[in-house]
């Protein structure tokens, strides 16, 4: 587990939370699970999901504007295959996050890269730009919690508050 954490540059404890401890619970010891995984990996890792996420910045100042962005992001979501669904969520314009859950980390990352290519090609046709802020990578449950907190904070900052109205009471407008 330590070796995998070092190779993937992730926190060892997060790897244990996501994979190690569930295998200990299911098989008594992770070593037994890994021995069985040599012959039956689907059975051993069934129910354990490895999620990947990437951050994208998509802009289009052309005639189509937001419609071109929507179309491009939908073309990325359309790249999903079998059990690997792709979801794109708005963080704050023009920043989006693309997320998938996959049992096979490499296939999940390949699917996200294919989606990035589709979004890039679609948005460029409308004169827009795609900037990948974070390349596809496996993330832990902690990263998911941090993303949720970021999205909640941005949503709160963008919420309208009292005083945001366009009317000016001194301009003589009557309500």
N, C-alpha and C positions, 0 to 999 in steps of 0.2 A: 504494500500500500504506500509506503514511504517513497519507493522508487517511482511509482506512477504519479504521485503528487509532485515530485520534483520534475519529472519529464513534462507534465502538463502545466507546471507552474501554478498549482492551486494549493490551498491550505489543506494540510493532511487531515485535520479534524473534519473539514467539510466533506472530504472524500469518504471518511469513515461514516459520517452521518448519512450520506447518500447511498453508499454501497456496502461498506464493511459491516456496520452494526446490523443492518437488515439481514445480511448473510449469516452473521453469528446467531441471530434469533431463529432463523429458518433451519440452519444446519448444525447448530451447536458450536461450530468453529468455522471461520472463514476459509481455513486451509482445506477443510472437507469440501466446501462449496467449489473452491478453485480446482480441486482434483476432479470433481464431477463435471465441471465446466469444460474440461478438455474434450469430453465425449458428448455432452449434452448442454451446450451453452444457452440455448433458448429456454430450457427448463430452469436452469439455475438463475438466470437474470430476469426471468419473467416477473413483471410487476415493478421492476426497478427502471425508472426512467431517467435518462440523461438529457437535460434540456440544453439547447443552444440558443443564443440570442445575438443580434447585431444591431448597431445603431446606424441609421441612415439619415442623411439630410437631402431632401428632395425639393427642388425649387423649379418653377416655370413662370417666367415673366412674359411669355408669349400670349397670343390671342386666346388660347384654350385655358391657360392658367390652372385653376384648381381642378377643372375637369380632366386635364392632362395628367395631373398628379394622381387623381383618383384612379384613372385608367391604368397608369403605370404600376401603382401599388396593387391593383387587382390582378395585373398580369403576373406579378410576383407571387401572390397567393395562389394563382392557378397552377403553379409549378409543384404543388403538393402531390405526393404519391402515397398510395396505400395507407399505411398507418402514420405517415409523417405529414401532419397538417401544418400549414404555415399561416400565422396570424400577424398582421401589421397593426400596430397601435400608435396613435399620436401621442407624443410626449409633449411637445409644444412646437407650433409651426416654426421652422420647417423640419423639425427633428422627429423622426419616427423610429420605433423599435420593431424589429422583425423577430418573432419567436417561434420555435418549434420544439416538440418533445419527441425524442427518438430513442429506441433501445440500442440502435447501432450508431455510435457517435460519428463515425466517418460518413455514413450515408446521410445523416442529418446535416452535417456540414456541407456535403456535396449538394444536397437539395437546396440549402440556403444560398450557396454560391450560384446555382442555376437561377434562382429567383432574383438575385442581384443583377445578373446579366439581363434577364427579361425586363426588369424595371429600368435598367440603364438604357437598353435599346428603345423601349417604349417612350421614355421621357425625352430622349434626344430627338426623336422624330417630331416632337412638338416644340423643340428649342429649349428644353429644360435641362437641368443639371442634377446628377446624382453624385453625392459625396458619401463614401463609406467612412463613418467616424470610428467604427470598431468592427474589425473583421470577425467572421463567424468563429465561435469558440464554445466549448462546453462550459456551462456555468453551474454553480451550486445553488442550494436552497437559500443561502445567505444573499447571493447576488439577486435572486428573485425578490427577496424581501426589500433589498435596497432599491431595486427598480420600482417596486410598488410605492415605496416612500417618496421617491423622486417624482413619480407621476402624480401622487396626491399633493405634494408641495407645489408643483407647477400648476395644477388645476386650481388650487387655492389662490395662488398669486394671480391667475388670469380671471378669477371670478369677479363679477361686477360688484362694486360696493356702493353704498349710499354716497351720492355726490358725483357719480359717473354719468348722470343724465345729460342729454344734449341741450336741454332747455335752460334759459337764463332768466330768472325771475325779474331782474332789473331791466330786461329788454321789453317789458310790457306785455309779456305773454300771460294769458289767463288760463288757469287749469280748469 
